[in-house]
């Protein structure tokens, strides 16, 4: 009897171990082939390589070879990107400096995997034609439209501090860009803290004036390509491939600047001169995040903590992960060398 029980135990053990081994092999095989994977990409109303790649279908063309599907999700501003990432419903996006700080303070799992723009002139406070507001100090007591948690939101706080004003001395009307634009154009607000291409549109089409931009305050408002931590850990190769396709679009935009502007103008129903101004004001990048940018982000985070915009003190370097963009340039350099052999 004992002998039979022992044989039964050994047989069961072998079956269980075989099952575990088979499950592991199946998982590895599926991961290796990247089957049944969908990359979910967030996109705002900003102009740049992500929009160009979307219109050209480059992500779909390259990733479908790997059996990977692409899903695009539109957002009005940066903060909703992180709400989607927190619920595992978004993998990549391009956002401004303030949303990443808010997301880090909220313990959302993401990484900044590339710097997409430096943003010195990417944000501004604008007023309608004929406004009597001529300086930041003149904003006292005025209604200012702004999207809460956006890069424009942070810029507004910095501008008020620069002018010696408190946030309580102005009336912030929290509106997403589409709503804010309608309020601004109908003079229901006195000013608007906003980013490109809305700045260029209002300046060129409606003769709006810029009261201050980042260059005036010497305040960086960088943008970043961000990715959900769980996705990049599970799919490092796809993360590199995502950045390579983005870089392809960025280089194409630089090499075919007028043609790219025409594409953006058509898609967004904007005049080409608006697009050209917006692109020149906020040039597209795709490069490792430098110590200078990390320090600028830390300054912004410390400022927001002091202003009680975020409730947790953070170290902004903790969400920086340059390994993928560095690998992109290593691979592109190697591909370039092979072409010349």
C-alpha positions as CSV (number, residue, x, y, z in Angstrom):
1,X,0.0,0.0,0.0
2,X,2.8,2.4,0.9
3,X,4.6,1.6,-2.3
4,X,1.4,2.4,-4.3
5,X,0.9,5.7,-2.4
6,X,4.6,6.7,-3.0
7,X,4.3,5.9,-6.8
8,X,1.0,7.9,-6.9
9,X,2.7,10.9,-5.2
10,X,5.7,10.8,-7.6
11,X,3.4,10.7,-10.6
12,X,1.4,13.6,-9.3
13,X,4.5,15.6,-8.7
14,X,5.8,15.0,-12.2
15,X,2.4,16.0,-13.7
16,X,2.4,19.2,-11.7
17,X,5.9,20.1,-12.6
18,X,5.3,19.4,-16.2
19,X,2.2,21.7,-16.1
20,X,4.3,24.5,-14.5
21,X,7.0,24.1,-17.1
22,X,4.5,24.2,-19.9
23,X,2.7,27.3,-18.5
24,X,6.1,29.1,-18.3
25,X,7.1,28.1,-21.8
26,X,3.7,29.3,-23.2
27,X,4.1,32.6,-21.4
28,X,7.6,33.1,-22.7
29,X,6.6,32.2,-26.2
30,X,3.7,34.6,-26.2
31,X,5.9,37.3,-24.7
32,X,8.7,36.7,-27.2
33,X,6.3,37.0,-30.1
34,X,4.4,39.9,-28.5
35,X,1.1,38.2,-29.4
36,X,-2.2,39.6,-28.3
37,X,-0.7,42.9,-27.2
38,X,-2.4,46.3,-27.7
39,X,-0.4,49.5,-27.3
40,X,-2.7,52.3,-26.1
41,X,-1.3,55.7,-27.0
42,X,-2.7,59.0,-25.5
43,X,-2.7,62.1,-27.8
44,X,-3.6,65.7,-27.0
45,X,-4.4,68.6,-29.3
46,X,-0.7,69.5,-29.5
47,X,1.2,69.5,-32.8
48,X,4.3,67.3,-33.2
49,X,5.7,63.9,-34.1
50,X,3.1,61.8,-32.3
51,X,0.3,63.4,-34.4
52,X,2.4,63.0,-37.5
53,X,3.0,59.3,-36.9
54,X,-0.7,58.8,-36.2
55,X,-1.7,60.4,-39.5
56,X,1.0,58.5,-41.4
57,X,0.0,55.2,-39.8
58,X,3.6,54.5,-38.9
59,X,2.9,52.9,-35.5
60,X,0.3,50.5,-37.0
61,X,2.5,49.7,-40.0
62,X,5.6,48.8,-37.8
63,X,3.9,47.2,-34.9
64,X,1.4,45.0,-36.7
65,X,4.4,43.1,-38.1
66,X,4.9,41.9,-34.5
67,X,1.2,41.1,-34.1
68,X,0.7,44.2,-31.9
69,X,-2.4,46.3,-32.2
70,X,-2.5,50.1,-31.7
71,X,-5.3,52.0,-30.0
72,X,-5.4,55.8,-29.9
73,X,-7.1,57.7,-27.0
74,X,-7.7,61.4,-27.2
75,X,-7.3,63.7,-24.2
76,X,-7.8,67.5,-23.7
77,X,-4.8,67.9,-21.4
78,X,-2.1,66.0,-19.5
79,X,-3.8,65.0,-16.2
80,X,-6.4,62.6,-17.7
81,X,-3.5,60.6,-19.2
82,X,-2.4,59.6,-15.7
83,X,-6.0,58.8,-14.6
84,X,-6.0,56.3,-17.5
85,X,-2.5,55.0,-16.6
86,X,-3.6,54.5,-13.0
87,X,-6.4,52.2,-14.1
88,X,-4.1,50.4,-16.6
89,X,-5.9,51.8,-19.6
90,X,-3.1,53.7,-21.2
91,X,0.6,52.9,-22.0
92,X,2.2,55.9,-23.6
93,X,1.6,59.7,-24.0
94,X,3.3,63.1,-24.3
95,X,2.5,65.5,-21.5
96,X,3.8,68.7,-19.9
97,X,5.8,69.3,-16.7
98,X,3.1,69.8,-14.2
99,X,1.0,66.7,-14.8
100,X,4.0,64.4,-14.3
101,X,4.6,66.1,-10.9
102,X,1.0,65.6,-9.8
103,X,1.1,62.0,-11.0
104,X,4.3,61.3,-9.1
105,X,2.9,62.9,-5.9
106,X,-0.2,60.7,-6.3
107,X,2.0,57.5,-6.5
108,X,0.9,56.6,-10.0
109,X,3.3,54.1,-11.6
110,X,4.9,55.7,-14.7
111,X,8.3,56.7,-16.0
112,X,9.5,59.6,-18.1
113,X,11.3,57.9,-20.9
114,X,12.3,60.8,-23.1
115,X,12.3,64.6,-23.2
116,X,9.9,65.8,-25.9
117,X,10.4,69.6,-25.6
118,X,12.1,72.2,-23.5
119,X,9.1,74.4,-23.5
120,X,10.6,77.9,-22.9
121,X,7.9,79.4,-25.1
122,X,5.4,76.5,-25.0
123,X,3.2,78.1,-22.3
124,X,2.0,81.7,-21.9
125,X,-0.7,83.9,-20.4
126,X,-2.6,85.7,-23.1
127,X,-5.3,88.4,-23.1
128,X,-7.9,89.4,-25.7
129,X,-7.4,92.2,-28.2
130,X,-8.1,95.6,-26.5
131,X,-7.5,94.3,-23.0
132,X,-6.2,96.8,-20.5
133,X,-4.1,94.1,-18.9
134,X,-0.5,95.1,-19.8
135,X,1.5,93.3,-17.1
136,X,1.3,90.4,-14.7
137,X,0.5,92.7,-11.9
138,X,-2.7,93.8,-13.8
139,X,-4.1,90.3,-13.4
140,X,-5.1,91.1,-9.8
141,X,-8.8,90.6,-9.4
142,X,-9.2,89.2,-12.9
143,X,-10.8,86.0,-14.2
144,X,-8.1,83.6,-15.7
145,X,-9.1,80.4,-17.5
146,X,-6.7,77.4,-16.9
147,X,-6.9,73.6,-17.0
148,X,-6.2,72.4,-13.5
149,X,-3.0,70.4,-13.1
150,X,-1.8,71.3,-16.6
151,X,1.5,72.9,-17.6
152,X,-0.5,76.1,-18.0
153,X,-1.7,75.8,-14.4
154,X,1.8,75.6,-13.1
155,X,2.9,78.5,-15.3
156,X,0.1,80.6,-14.0
157,X,1.2,80.0,-10.4
158,X,4.8,80.9,-11.3
159,X,3.8,84.0,-13.1
160,X,1.7,85.2,-10.2
161,X,4.6,84.6,-7.8
162,X,6.9,86.5,-10.2
163,X,4.5,89.5,-10.1
164,X,4.2,89.3,-6.3
165,X,0.6,88.2,-6.4
166,X,-1.1,85.4,-4.4
167,X,-3.3,82.8,-6.1
168,X,-6.2,84.1,-3.9
169,X,-5.9,87.5,-5.5
170,X,-7.1,86.2,-8.9
171,X,-10.1,84.2,-9.9
172,X,-9.0,80.9,-11.5
173,X,-11.7,79.5,-13.8
174,X,-10.8,75.8,-14.3
175,X,-11.6,74.9,-17.9
176,X,-10.3,72.4,-20.4
177,X,-8.9,74.0,-23.6
178,X,-12.0,73.7,-25.7
179,X,-14.2,75.3,-23.0
180,X,-11.5,77.9,-22.2
181,X,-11.1,78.9,-25.8
182,X,-14.9,79.6,-26.1
183,X,-14.8,81.6,-22.8
184,X,-11.7,83.6,-23.9
185,X,-13.1,84.4,-27.4
186,X,-16.4,85.7,-25.9
187,X,-14.6,87.7,-23.2
188,X,-16.1,85.7,-20.4
189,X,-12.6,85.5,-18.9
190,X,-10.0,88.2,-18.8
191,X,-7.0,86.0,-19.5
192,X,-6.0,82.5,-20.4
193,X,-3.0,80.4,-19.2
194,X,-2.5,78.0,-22.1
195,X,0.0,76.3,-24.3
196,X,0.7,75.9,-28.0
197,X,-0.9,75.8,-30.6
198,X,-3.7,77.7,-28.8
199,X,-1.3,80.6,-28.1
200,X,-0.4,81.0,-31.8
201,X,-4.0,80.6,-32.9
202,X,-5.2,83.4,-30.6
203,X,-2.3,85.7,-31.4
204,X,-2.6,85.4,-35.2
205,X,-6.3,84.9,-35.7
206,X,-7.8,87.0,-32.9
207,X,-5.0,89.5,-32.2
208,X,-4.5,88.3,-28.6
209,X,-1.5,89.6,-26.7
210,X,1.0,87.6,-24.7
211,X,1.4,89.1,-21.2
212,X,4.2,86.6,-20.4
213,X,5.7,83.3,-21.6
214,X,8.3,81.0,-20.2
215,X,11.1,82.9,-21.8
216,X,10.1,86.1,-20.0
217,X,10.2,84.3,-16.6
218,X,13.1,82.1,-17.6
219,X,10.9,79.1,-16.5
220,X,11.2,75.8,-18.3
221,X,8.0,74.0,-19.1
222,X,9.4,70.8,-20.5
223,X,7.3,68.0,-22.1
224,X,8.0,64.3,-21.7
225,X,7.1,61.1,-23.3
226,X,5.7,59.0,-20.4
227,X,5.0,55.3,-20.2
228,X,3.1,53.1,-17.8
229,X,5.7,51.2,-15.6
230,X,4.0,47.9,-15.9
231,X,4.0,48.0,-19.7
232,X,7.7,48.9,-20.1
233,X,8.8,46.2,-17.6
234,X,6.8,43.6,-19.5
235,X,7.6,44.9,-23.0
236,X,11.0,46.6,-23.1
237,X,11.5,45.9,-26.8
238,X,8.2,47.5,-27.7
239,X,9.1,50.5,-25.6
240,X,12.3,51.0,-27.6
241,X,10.3,50.4,-30.8
242,X,7.8,53.1,-29.8
243,X,10.5,55.6,-29.3
244,X,12.1,54.7,-32.6
245,X,8.9,55.3,-34.5
246,X,8.5,58.6,-32.7
247,X,12.0,59.6,-33.6
248,X,11.3,58.6,-37.2
249,X,8.4,61.1,-37.2
250,X,10.4,63.8,-35.5
251,X,13.2,63.6,-38.1
252,X,10.7,63.5,-40.9
253,X,9.0,66.6,-39.5
254,X,12.4,68.4,-39.4
255,X,13.4,67.3,-42.9
256,X,9.9,68.2,-44.4
257,X,9.0,71.1,-42.2
258,X,6.5,72.8,-44.6
259,X,4.9,69.5,-45.6
260,X,4.5,68.5,-41.9
261,X,3.0,71.9,-41.2
262,X,0.4,71.4,-44.0
263,X,-0.5,68.0,-42.5
264,X,-1.0,69.5,-39.1
265,X,-3.0,72.4,-40.5
266,X,-5.3,70.1,-42.4
267,X,-5.9,67.7,-39.5
268,X,-6.5,70.4,-36.9
269,X,-8.2,72.8,-39.3
270,X,-5.7,75.6,-38.6
271,X,-4.1,78.1,-40.8
272,X,-0.6,77.1,-41.8
273,X,0.9,80.3,-40.4
274,X,-0.5,79.4,-37.0
275,X,1.0,75.9,-37.2
276,X,4.4,77.2,-38.3
277,X,4.5,79.7,-35.4
278,X,3.6,77.0,-32.9
279,X,6.2,74.6,-34.1
280,X,8.9,77.2,-34.0
281,X,7.9,78.3,-30.5
282,X,8.1,74.8,-29.1
283,X,10.5,72.6,-31.2
284,X,10.0,68.8,-30.9
285,X,12.8,66.8,-29.2
286,X,13.3,63.1,-28.4
287,X,16.3,62.8,-26.2
288,X,17.6,61.7,-22.7
289,X,16.4,63.8,-19.8
290,X,19.3,65.9,-18.6
291,X,20.3,66.9,-15.1
292,X,19.3,70.5,-15.9
293,X,15.8,69.4,-16.7
294,X,15.6,67.2,-13.7
295,X,16.7,70.2,-11.5
296,X,14.1,72.4,-13.3
297,X,11.4,69.8,-12.5
298,X,12.6,69.6,-8.9
299,X,12.3,73.3,-8.6
300,X,8.8,73.2,-10.0
301,X,7.8,70.3,-7.6
302,X,9.2,72.2,-4.6
303,X,7.3,75.3,-5.7
304,X,4.1,73.3,-6.0
305,X,4.6,71.7,-2.6
306,X,5.2,75.1,-1.0
307,X,2.0,76.4,-2.7
308,X,0.0,73.3,-1.5
309,X,-0.7,72.3,-5.1
310,X,0.7,68.9,-4.3
311,X,0.6,67.4,-0.8
312,X,3.7,65.2,-0.9
313,X,7.3,66.3,-1.3
314,X,8.9,64.3,-4.2
315,X,12.2,63.6,-5.8
316,X,11.6,64.1,-9.5
317,X,14.7,62.1,-10.6
318,X,12.9,58.9,-9.4
319,X,10.5,58.8,-12.4
320,X,13.3,59.4,-15.0
321,X,14.3,56.3,-17.0
322,X,16.7,57.1,-19.9
323,X,17.7,53.5,-20.7
324,X,15.2,53.1,-23.6
325,X,16.0,56.4,-25.4
326,X,19.7,55.7,-25.0
327,X,19.1,52.3,-26.6
328,X,17.2,53.9,-29.5
329,X,20.2,56.1,-30.4
330,X,22.6,53.2,-30.1
331,X,20.5,51.1,-32.5
332,X,20.0,54.0,-34.9
333,X,23.7,54.7,-34.9
334,X,24.5,51.0,-35.6
335,X,21.8,51.0,-38.4
336,X,23.4,54.1,-39.9
337,X,26.9,52.5,-39.8
338,X,25.5,49.4,-41.6
339,X,24.0,51.5,-44.3
340,X,27.4,53.0,-45.1
341,X,29.3,49.7,-45.2
